[in-house]
């Protein structure tokens, strides 16, 4: 500074004006130095790093480049140059150094956040990320980093120790807890969802209250994004999944079986004992041949032992058409290639009501794919509804317009 002032004075410029011009010249030199240093680092150093990164094809380095971590590290240089150049301006040295430190702290915050995002990006490429996502934890660390550096920056500007600022936070805790209530609830809920393995990316969940029925595509600190099967996206508050109940279909997908639970309603007026002619007809069904033959032998022996008059169907033991239909369904599903044979298979009667006798089919398919599941379920009931009349049974349904026209005719 003094060197430039002396040179300008020798050139015949006023002492005071020379001092001002010297300041301008030094500021200009510092700015040029900062710009040149930044350009050299970006154009040379970072270019070299980019070149070797692309040659090595390391996933971690590619992520750092994508998040521009190296570019942001280069932003430290201007702040460092200004900080160490501050003694040149003796009258405002402290103010310049405080501004330079503030700039450095801001860049440090940005760099740390970029590094945390890079860690999350790299972790997302690993298979475990679908089971244990860390995006919520990364967001927590970013918030903590932001708070710490805000305290440090304020302490630097006012010239006080950061510990004094920290001691004052206790008094503001109640205010923060009220203002940031949703954020705190979301933070706690996000940690619980991931740490307790209640939710993973890719899980199919149902939350009727929020109109969510689809796959989880994102888990963040305060929200959960669900893509419904109609391709709409629903954003849920994370704490809603803790405070309210929701259905997660992951267990079904992992078990490898998807449940069919549907009933055929039999008209009770069509239920009857089987005559010899009916049994002879039903014996031709492969799924009933052995069963009917075995049961006929048991019934004959029972009736002989108990001296039953076989001239009437109402005496002794007899087979019914609805019972044989139930056995037919059981044997049919045991041979079905798309039914899971190691899971529950139950064909049962529910209490009869105004819609007839419900015959419920409770089985599991061995393919959890939605499209395949619906196809298998439809094929099964297509077959059963078509063959029920062979048992002299009728499926119950309310009268239709066609029925009314038949009656009128």
Secondary structure, 3 states (H helix, E strand, C coil): CHHHHHHHHHCCCCHHHHHHHHHHHHHHHHHHHHHHHHHHHHHHHHHHHHHHHHHHCCHHHHHHHHCCHHHHHCCHHHHHHHHHHHHHCHHHHHHHHHHHHHHHHHHHHHHHHHHHHHHHHHHHCCHHHHCCCCHHHHHHHHHHHHHHHHHHHHHHHHCCCHHHHHHHHHHHHHHHHHHCHHHHHHHHHHHHHHHCCCCCCCCEEEEHHHCEEEEEEEECCCEEEEEECCCCEEEEECCHHHHCCCEECHHHHHHCCEEEEEEEEECHHHCCECCHHHHHHHCCCCCCHHHHHHHHHHHHHHHHHCCCCCCCCCCCCCCEHHHHHHHHHHHHHHCCCCECCCCCCEEEECCCECCEEEEEEEEEECCCCHHHHHHHHHHHHHHHHHHHHHHCCCECCCCCHHHHHHHHC
